[in-house]
């Protein structure tokens, strides 16, 4: 195994992440290559990244998460990939485990990371996050993003996967308005995804699914133990589900209206042909 087989590319996508990007970049500075694809940030994120000698930054319009992450993955020059969000930090203990893993001759194709969720500077221990995990470290040659998801992108792995012991730190909650905007954005993207898969909306889904999302995370997943932080996060996650089905309903209504307009136009054209 050559030295190049142990090289690591750290990949990040960004949009207006000045609050967290410094800590994120510093935490992945052990990587042999850092590539950031920025969706035309307006808060100084791009300018900050452009001034860093160890970072390659590219600006590209955002379509959806799968599209943006697939593009970023294609830019990596190394086989080992560490994909982190701009509001995530790799602690030193996880850095050590990552380094040991990519130098292990028996390394697997991909590894799941558990995450420690931070509500500002306080840890969220419950609220549905306690078992959350994502694949963050993987071999590019054996993995690719599935193209049928617009949000909560999924990595298709051709090989065995494992789980690292140490946790990634996720600063998920900067403030109410920021988290709400994020949840609304996710909900709208998910609606487009469902519509593309010919899923439908009805009044029961619109009302019951958000209520169940809140109840499940707040009561069954013990969000109430996180006190007001748990209530806020559970409520906004439920709001995302409401937005999902509300937007899906609008897409369905719009599609029906377009069909009706098309039929009326077809009838008028036929009348004109017969009249002429």
C-alpha contacts under 8 A as a table, 3 or more apart, distances in Angstrom:
res1	aa1	res2	aa2	distance
1	X	5	X	6.42
1	X	105	X	7.97
2	X	5	X	5.50
2	X	6	X	7.50
3	X	6	X	5.48
3	X	7	X	6.97
4	X	7	X	5.24
4	X	78	X	7.60
5	X	78	X	7.76
5	X	79	X	7.01
5	X	80	X	7.62
6	X	80	X	7.17
6	X	102	X	5.74
6	X	103	X	5.78
7	X	31	X	7.45
7	X	32	X	5.91
7	X	78	X	6.08
7	X	79	X	7.40
7	X	80	X	6.45
8	X	31	X	5.24
8	X	32	X	5.32
8	X	33	X	6.50
8	X	78	X	5.95
8	X	79	X	7.12
8	X	80	X	4.92
8	X	81	X	5.79
8	X	82	X	7.02
9	X	31	X	5.91
9	X	32	X	5.99
9	X	33	X	4.63
9	X	34	X	5.84
9	X	35	X	7.42
9	X	76	X	6.18
9	X	77	X	7.17
9	X	78	X	5.73
9	X	79	X	7.64
9	X	80	X	6.27
9	X	81	X	4.98
9	X	82	X	6.10
10	X	28	X	6.62
10	X	31	X	5.99
10	X	32	X	7.82
10	X	33	X	6.05
10	X	34	X	4.74
10	X	35	X	6.35
10	X	81	X	6.01
10	X	82	X	4.66
10	X	83	X	5.85
10	X	84	X	7.39
11	X	34	X	5.98
11	X	35	X	5.05
11	X	36	X	5.94
11	X	72	X	6.86
11	X	73	X	7.25
11	X	76	X	7.75
11	X	81	X	7.20
11	X	82	X	6.16
11	X	83	X	4.79
11	X	84	X	6.37
12	X	34	X	7.96
12	X	35	X	6.44
12	X	36	X	4.77
12	X	37	X	6.48
12	X	72	X	7.75
12	X	83	X	6.15
12	X	84	X	5.58
12	X	85	X	5.74
12	X	86	X	6.13
13	X	36	X	5.51
13	X	37	X	4.80
13	X	38	X	5.75
13	X	39	X	7.73
13	X	68	X	7.36
13	X	69	X	7.07
13	X	72	X	7.61
13	X	85	X	6.63
13	X	86	X	6.61
14	X	17	X	6.28
14	X	36	X	7.05
14	X	37	X	6.29
14	X	38	X	4.67
14	X	39	X	6.23
14	X	41	X	7.52
14	X	45	X	7.94
14	X	85	X	7.74
14	X	86	X	5.97
15	X	38	X	5.82
15	X	39	X	5.30
15	X	40	X	6.67
15	X	41	X	4.89
15	X	45	X	7.46
16	X	41	X	4.77
16	X	42	X	6.20
16	X	43	X	5.38
16	X	44	X	7.37
16	X	45	X	5.87
17	X	20	X	5.71
17	X	21	X	5.58
17	X	41	X	7.91
17	X	43	X	7.59
17	X	45	X	6.01
17	X	86	X	6.53
17	X	87	X	7.27
18	X	21	X	5.30
18	X	22	X	7.11
18	X	43	X	6.61
18	X	44	X	6.59
18	X	45	X	5.09
19	X	22	X	7.55
20	X	23	X	5.68
20	X	24	X	6.27
20	X	86	X	6.56
20	X	87	X	5.31
20	X	88	X	7.76
20	X	171	X	7.97
21	X	24	X	4.92
21	X	25	X	6.01
21	X	45	X	7.42
21	X	86	X	5.61
21	X	87	X	6.68
22	X	25	X	5.38
22	X	26	X	6.13
23	X	26	X	5.15
23	X	27	X	6.11
23	X	89	X	6.50
24	X	27	X	5.22
24	X	28	X	6.62
24	X	86	X	6.04
24	X	87	X	6.62
24	X	88	X	5.91
24	X	89	X	4.92
24	X	90	X	7.30
25	X	28	X	5.37
25	X	29	X	6.13
26	X	29	X	5.22
27	X	30	X	7.53
27	X	89	X	5.79
27	X	90	X	5.15
27	X	91	X	6.69
27	X	92	X	7.78
28	X	31	X	5.81
28	X	34	X	7.74
28	X	89	X	7.87
28	X	90	X	6.56
28	X	95	X	7.97
29	X	32	X	7.89
29	X	34	X	7.61
29	X	54	X	7.99
30	X	95	X	7.92
31	X	34	X	6.66
33	X	54	X	7.37
33	X	55	X	7.31
33	X	76	X	7.97
34	X	54	X	6.77
34	X	55	X	5.09
34	X	56	X	6.22
35	X	55	X	5.95
35	X	56	X	4.82
35	X	57	X	5.87
35	X	58	X	7.82
35	X	72	X	7.49
35	X	75	X	7.73
35	X	76	X	7.32
36	X	55	X	7.22
36	X	56	X	6.23
36	X	57	X	4.72
36	X	58	X	6.28
36	X	72	X	7.52
37	X	57	X	5.78
37	X	58	X	4.77
37	X	59	X	5.66
37	X	60	X	6.61
37	X	68	X	7.77
37	X	72	X	6.38
38	X	41	X	6.56
38	X	46	X	6.71
38	X	57	X	7.03
38	X	58	X	6.04
38	X	59	X	4.72
38	X	60	X	6.15
38	X	61	X	7.97
39	X	59	X	5.77
39	X	60	X	5.28
39	X	61	X	5.12
39	X	62	X	5.51
40	X	46	X	7.29
40	X	59	X	5.94
40	X	60	X	6.85
40	X	61	X	6.87
41	X	44	X	6.76
41	X	45	X	5.98
41	X	46	X	6.12
42	X	45	X	7.22
42	X	46	X	7.92
44	X	47	X	5.20
44	X	48	X	6.07
45	X	48	X	5.24
45	X	49	X	6.23
46	X	49	X	5.16
46	X	50	X	6.00
46	X	57	X	7.52
47	X	50	X	5.11
47	X	51	X	6.49
48	X	51	X	5.48
48	X	52	X	6.98
49	X	52	X	5.38
49	X	55	X	6.66
49	X	56	X	7.95
49	X	57	X	6.51
50	X	53	X	7.80
50	X	55	X	7.32
50	X	56	X	7.49
50	X	57	X	6.26
52	X	55	X	5.59
53	X	56	X	7.96
62	X	65	X	7.68
62	X	67	X	7.98
62	X	68	X	6.40
63	X	67	X	6.49
63	X	68	X	6.94
64	X	67	X	5.45
64	X	68	X	6.21
64	X	150	X	5.21
64	X	151	X	6.71
64	X	189	X	7.38
65	X	68	X	5.19
65	X	69	X	5.97
65	X	150	X	5.71
65	X	151	X	5.49
65	X	152	X	7.43
65	X	153	X	6.44
66	X	69	X	5.27
66	X	70	X	5.91
66	X	145	X	6.62
66	X	146	X	7.51
66	X	147	X	6.58
66	X	149	X	6.50
66	X	150	X	5.61
66	X	151	X	6.76
66	X	153	X	5.34
66	X	154	X	7.92
67	X	70	X	5.24
67	X	71	X	6.24
67	X	147	X	7.68
67	X	150	X	7.63
68	X	71	X	5.22
68	X	72	X	6.26
69	X	72	X	4.95
69	X	73	X	6.02
69	X	145	X	7.90
70	X	73	X	5.07
70	X	74	X	6.31
70	X	144	X	7.57
70	X	145	X	6.31
71	X	74	X	5.28
71	X	75	X	6.73
72	X	75	X	5.28
72	X	76	X	7.01
73	X	76	X	5.51
73	X	140	X	7.68
76	X	79	X	7.75
76	X	81	X	7.81
78	X	81	X	7.08
78	X	140	X	7.73
79	X	139	X	5.22
79	X	140	X	4.89
79	X	141	X	6.21
80	X	102	X	7.26
80	X	137	X	7.20
80	X	138	X	5.81
80	X	139	X	4.64
80	X	140	X	6.18
81	X	136	X	7.73
81	X	137	X	5.58
81	X	138	X	5.33
81	X	139	X	5.99
81	X	140	X	6.35
82	X	136	X	5.60
82	X	137	X	4.63
82	X	138	X	6.82
83	X	136	X	5.08
83	X	137	X	6.56
84	X	88	X	6.26
84	X	89	X	7.93
84	X	136	X	6.55
85	X	88	X	5.27
87	X	170	X	6.05
87	X	171	X	5.37
87	X	172	X	6.73
88	X	168	X	6.89
88	X	169	X	5.53
88	X	170	X	4.41
88	X	171	X	6.01
89	X	168	X	6.27
89	X	169	X	5.14
89	X	170	X	6.52
90	X	94	X	6.13
90	X	95	X	6.28
90	X	168	X	5.51
90	X	169	X	6.48
91	X	94	X	5.40
91	X	95	X	6.23
91	X	167	X	7.91
91	X	168	X	6.86
91	X	169	X	7.21
92	X	95	X	4.89
92	X	96	X	6.29
93	X	96	X	5.29
93	X	97	X	6.48
93	X	166	X	6.54
94	X	97	X	4.99
94	X	98	X	6.08
94	X	165	X	7.98
94	X	166	X	5.10
94	X	167	X	6.58
94	X	168	X	7.12
95	X	98	X	5.13
95	X	99	X	6.19
96	X	99	X	5.20
96	X	100	X	6.21
97	X	100	X	5.13
97	X	101	X	6.04
97	X	164	X	7.41
97	X	166	X	7.37
98	X	101	X	5.04
98	X	102	X	6.32
98	X	137	X	7.89
99	X	102	X	5.54
99	X	103	X	6.44
100	X	103	X	5.30
100	X	104	X	6.25
101	X	104	X	5.15
101	X	107	X	6.22
102	X	105	X	7.94
102	X	107	X	6.54
103	X	107	X	7.68
104	X	107	X	5.21
108	X	111	X	7.43
108	X	159	X	7.31
108	X	160	X	5.61
108	X	161	X	5.81
108	X	162	X	6.75
109	X	138	X	5.74
109	X	139	X	5.59
109	X	142	X	6.41
109	X	143	X	7.81
109	X	157	X	7.16
109	X	158	X	7.31
109	X	159	X	5.44
109	X	160	X	5.53
109	X	161	X	5.82
110	X	135	X	6.77
110	X	136	X	7.79
110	X	137	X	5.72
110	X	138	X	3.96
110	X	139	X	6.32
110	X	143	X	7.97
110	X	157	X	7.11
110	X	159	X	7.77
110	X	160	X	6.85
110	X	161	X	4.78
110	X	162	X	6.46
111	X	135	X	5.49
111	X	136	X	6.50
111	X	137	X	5.26
111	X	138	X	6.14
111	X	161	X	5.41
111	X	162	X	4.70
111	X	163	X	5.14
111	X	164	X	6.46
112	X	133	X	6.15
112	X	134	X	5.16
112	X	135	X	4.09
112	X	136	X	6.14
112	X	137	X	7.12
112	X	161	X	7.35
112	X	162	X	6.16
112	X	163	X	4.58
112	X	164	X	6.29
113	X	133	X	5.33
113	X	134	X	5.43
113	X	135	X	5.99
113	X	136	X	6.26
113	X	163	X	6.16
113	X	164	X	5.77
113	X	165	X	7.71
113	X	166	X	7.53
113	X	167	X	6.20
113	X	168	X	6.54
114	X	131	X	7.20
114	X	132	X	6.10
114	X	133	X	4.36
114	X	134	X	6.76
114	X	163	X	7.98
114	X	164	X	7.62
114	X	165	X	7.81
114	X	166	X	7.38
114	X	167	X	5.06
114	X	168	X	6.35
115	X	132	X	6.60
115	X	133	X	6.25
115	X	167	X	4.98
115	X	168	X	4.60
115	X	169	X	5.63
115	X	170	X	6.32
116	X	123	X	7.02
116	X	124	X	7.47
116	X	125	X	7.91
116	X	167	X	6.11
116	X	168	X	6.03
116	X	169	X	4.76
116	X	170	X	5.83
117	X	123	X	5.78
117	X	124	X	5.40
117	X	125	X	7.48
117	X	129	X	7.14
117	X	169	X	6.25
117	X	170	X	4.89
117	X	171	X	6.11
117	X	172	X	6.30
118	X	121	X	5.93
118	X	122	X	5.42
118	X	123	X	4.43
118	X	124	X	5.70
118	X	169	X	7.30
118	X	170	X	5.94
118	X	171	X	4.73
118	X	172	X	5.95
118	X	173	X	6.60
119	X	122	X	5.11
119	X	123	X	5.92
119	X	124	X	6.20
119	X	171	X	6.65
119	X	172	X	6.47
119	X	173	X	4.84
119	X	174	X	7.11
119	X	229	X	6.95
120	X	171	X	6.67
120	X	172	X	7.72
120	X	173	X	5.52
120	X	174	X	5.42
120	X	175	X	7.30
121	X	171	X	7.98
124	X	127	X	7.19
124	X	129	X	7.55
124	X	226	X	6.36
124	X	229	X	7.56
124	X	230	X	7.37
125	X	129	X	7.16
125	X	130	X	6.08
125	X	226	X	6.78
126	X	129	X	5.63
126	X	130	X	5.25
126	X	221	X	6.36
126	X	222	X	5.69
126	X	223	X	5.26
126	X	225	X	7.10
126	X	226	X	6.50
126	X	230	X	7.47
127	X	130	X	7.38
127	X	217	X	5.09
127	X	218	X	5.75
127	X	221	X	5.63
127	X	222	X	5.74
127	X	223	X	3.58
127	X	224	X	7.34
127	X	226	X	7.03
127	X	230	X	5.51
127	X	233	X	7.27
127	X	234	X	6.35
128	X	131	X	7.28
128	X	132	X	7.63
128	X	217	X	4.98
128	X	218	X	7.72
128	X	221	X	5.16
128	X	222	X	7.46
128	X	223	X	6.87
129	X	132	X	5.13
135	X	138	X	7.35
135	X	155	X	7.36
138	X	142	X	7.84
138	X	143	X	7.11
139	X	142	X	5.51
139	X	143	X	6.33
140	X	143	X	5.31
140	X	144	X	7.16
142	X	157	X	6.04
142	X	158	X	5.14
142	X	159	X	6.89
143	X	155	X	6.51
143	X	156	X	5.54
143	X	157	X	4.57
143	X	158	X	6.03
144	X	155	X	5.59
144	X	156	X	5.32
144	X	157	X	6.83
145	X	153	X	6.91
145	X	154	X	5.71
145	X	155	X	4.40
145	X	156	X	5.77
146	X	149	X	6.80
146	X	153	X	7.27
146	X	154	X	5.81
146	X	155	X	6.07
146	X	156	X	6.09
147	X	150	X	7.80
148	X	193	X	7.50
149	X	152	X	7.05
149	X	153	X	5.69
149	X	154	X	7.24
149	X	193	X	6.22
150	X	153	X	6.51
150	X	189	X	6.03
150	X	190	X	6.62
150	X	192	X	7.78
150	X	193	X	5.93
151	X	186	X	6.46
151	X	189	X	6.21
151	X	190	X	6.19
157	X	160	X	7.55
157	X	161	X	7.85
164	X	167	X	7.67
171	X	174	X	7.11
172	X	179	X	7.65
173	X	176	X	7.47
173	X	178	X	7.57
173	X	179	X	5.89
174	X	178	X	6.42
174	X	179	X	6.88
175	X	178	X	5.34
175	X	179	X	6.13
176	X	179	X	5.34
176	X	180	X	5.97
177	X	180	X	5.08
177	X	181	X	6.07
178	X	181	X	5.22
178	X	182	X	6.28
179	X	182	X	4.99
179	X	183	X	6.19
179	X	236	X	7.60
180	X	183	X	5.11
180	X	184	X	6.14
180	X	236	X	6.13
181	X	184	X	5.13
181	X	185	X	6.09
182	X	185	X	5.08
182	X	186	X	6.19
183	X	186	X	5.05
183	X	187	X	6.06
183	X	236	X	6.66
183	X	237	X	6.48
183	X	239	X	7.24
183	X	240	X	4.93
184	X	187	X	5.01
184	X	188	X	6.28
184	X	239	X	7.43
184	X	240	X	5.39
184	X	243	X	6.29
185	X	188	X	5.30
185	X	189	X	6.33
186	X	189	X	5.20
186	X	190	X	6.06
186	X	240	X	6.74
186	X	244	X	7.94
187	X	190	X	5.09
187	X	191	X	6.18
187	X	240	X	4.75
187	X	241	X	6.11
187	X	242	X	7.63
187	X	243	X	5.19
187	X	244	X	4.23
187	X	247	X	7.91
188	X	191	X	5.05
188	X	192	X	6.49
188	X	243	X	6.46
188	X	244	X	5.53
188	X	247	X	6.17
189	X	192	X	5.20
189	X	193	X	6.31
189	X	244	X	7.73
190	X	193	X	4.91
190	X	194	X	6.15
190	X	244	X	5.94
191	X	194	X	5.12
191	X	195	X	6.08
191	X	243	X	7.96
191	X	244	X	4.75
191	X	245	X	6.42
191	X	247	X	5.84
191	X	248	X	4.85
192	X	195	X	5.06
192	X	196	X	6.12
192	X	248	X	6.92
192	X	251	X	7.98
193	X	196	X	5.18
193	X	197	X	6.45
194	X	197	X	5.07
194	X	198	X	6.35
194	X	199	X	5.19
194	X	200	X	7.70
194	X	248	X	7.35
195	X	198	X	4.93
195	X	199	X	5.42
195	X	200	X	7.09
195	X	248	X	6.39
195	X	251	X	7.36
195	X	252	X	7.81
196	X	199	X	7.54
200	X	248	X	7.22
200	X	249	X	7.53
200	X	252	X	7.65
201	X	205	X	6.29
201	X	206	X	7.03
201	X	245	X	6.08
201	X	248	X	6.36
201	X	249	X	5.61
202	X	205	X	5.48
202	X	206	X	6.28
202	X	249	X	7.55
203	X	206	X	5.00
203	X	207	X	6.17
204	X	207	X	5.32
204	X	208	X	5.56
204	X	209	X	7.67
205	X	208	X	5.38
205	X	209	X	5.31
205	X	245	X	7.05
206	X	209	X	6.30
206	X	210	X	7.09
206	X	242	X	6.06
206	X	245	X	5.50
206	X	246	X	6.57
207	X	210	X	6.23
207	X	211	X	6.70
207	X	242	X	7.48
208	X	211	X	5.20
208	X	212	X	5.99
209	X	212	X	5.08
209	X	213	X	6.05
209	X	241	X	6.92
209	X	242	X	7.44
210	X	213	X	4.99
210	X	214	X	6.32
210	X	238	X	4.73
210	X	239	X	6.55
210	X	240	X	7.91
210	X	241	X	5.32
210	X	242	X	5.36
211	X	214	X	5.30
211	X	215	X	6.15
211	X	238	X	6.84
212	X	215	X	5.03
212	X	216	X	5.78
213	X	216	X	5.29
213	X	217	X	6.26
213	X	234	X	7.74
213	X	237	X	7.45
213	X	238	X	5.33
213	X	241	X	7.57
214	X	217	X	5.42
214	X	218	X	5.79
214	X	234	X	5.36
214	X	235	X	5.94
214	X	237	X	7.28
214	X	238	X	5.23
215	X	218	X	5.20
215	X	219	X	5.50
215	X	220	X	7.03
216	X	219	X	5.67
216	X	220	X	4.94
216	X	221	X	6.06
217	X	220	X	5.90
217	X	221	X	4.56
217	X	222	X	6.52
217	X	223	X	5.76
217	X	234	X	6.07
218	X	221	X	5.87
218	X	222	X	5.39
218	X	223	X	3.94
218	X	224	X	5.47
218	X	230	X	6.91
218	X	231	X	6.75
218	X	234	X	6.03
219	X	222	X	4.95
219	X	223	X	6.12
219	X	224	X	6.46
220	X	223	X	7.83
222	X	225	X	5.76
222	X	226	X	7.73
223	X	226	X	5.46
223	X	227	X	7.24
223	X	230	X	4.69
223	X	231	X	6.62
223	X	234	X	7.03
224	X	227	X	5.15
224	X	228	X	7.70
224	X	230	X	5.75
224	X	231	X	6.50
225	X	230	X	7.08
226	X	229	X	5.62
226	X	230	X	4.52
226	X	231	X	7.59
227	X	230	X	5.33
227	X	231	X	6.45
228	X	231	X	5.03
228	X	232	X	6.12
229	X	232	X	5.25
229	X	233	X	6.24
230	X	233	X	5.31
230	X	234	X	5.95
231	X	234	X	5.24
231	X	235	X	5.95
232	X	235	X	5.21
232	X	236	X	6.22
233	X	236	X	5.23
233	X	237	X	6.07
234	X	237	X	5.18
234	X	238	X	6.16
235	X	238	X	5.10
235	X	239	X	6.16
236	X	239	X	4.76
236	X	240	X	6.33
237	X	240	X	5.15
237	X	241	X	6.77
238	X	241	X	5.15
238	X	242	X	6.45
239	X	242	X	4.97
239	X	243	X	6.17
240	X	243	X	5.08
240	X	244	X	6.12
241	X	244	X	4.94
241	X	245	X	6.56
242	X	245	X	5.49
242	X	246	X	6.00
243	X	246	X	4.96
243	X	247	X	5.85
244	X	247	X	5.46
244	X	248	X	6.15
245	X	248	X	4.81
245	X	249	X	6.05
246	X	249	X	5.19
246	X	250	X	6.45
247	X	250	X	4.98
247	X	251	X	6.22
248	X	251	X	5.07
248	X	252	X	6.29
249	X	252	X	5.12
249	X	253	X	6.24
250	X	253	X	5.09
250	X	254	X	6.04
251	X	254	X	5.10
251	X	255	X	6.11
252	X	255	X	5.10
252	X	256	X	6.23
253	X	256	X	5.16
253	X	257	X	6.17
254	X	257	X	5.07
254	X	258	X	6.22
255	X	258	X	5.12
255	X	259	X	6.28
256	X	259	X	5.07
256	X	260	X	6.21
257	X	260	X	5.06
257	X	261	X	6.16
258	X	261	X	5.08
258	X	262	X	6.05
259	X	262	X	4.97
259	X	263	X	6.19
260	X	263	X	5.12
260	X	264	X	6.19
261	X	264	X	5.13
261	X	265	X	6.08
262	X	265	X	5.13
262	X	266	X	6.14
263	X	266	X	5.00
263	X	267	X	6.24
264	X	267	X	5.10
264	X	268	X	6.23
265	X	268	X	5.12
265	X	269	X	6.15
266	X	269	X	5.15
266	X	270	X	6.29
267	X	270	X	5.12
267	X	271	X	6.23
268	X	271	X	5.03
268	X	272	X	6.20
269	X	272	X	5.09
269	X	273	X	6.22
270	X	273	X	5.04
270	X	274	X	6.21
271	X	274	X	5.17
271	X	275	X	6.00
272	X	275	X	5.07
272	X	276	X	6.00
273	X	276	X	5.26
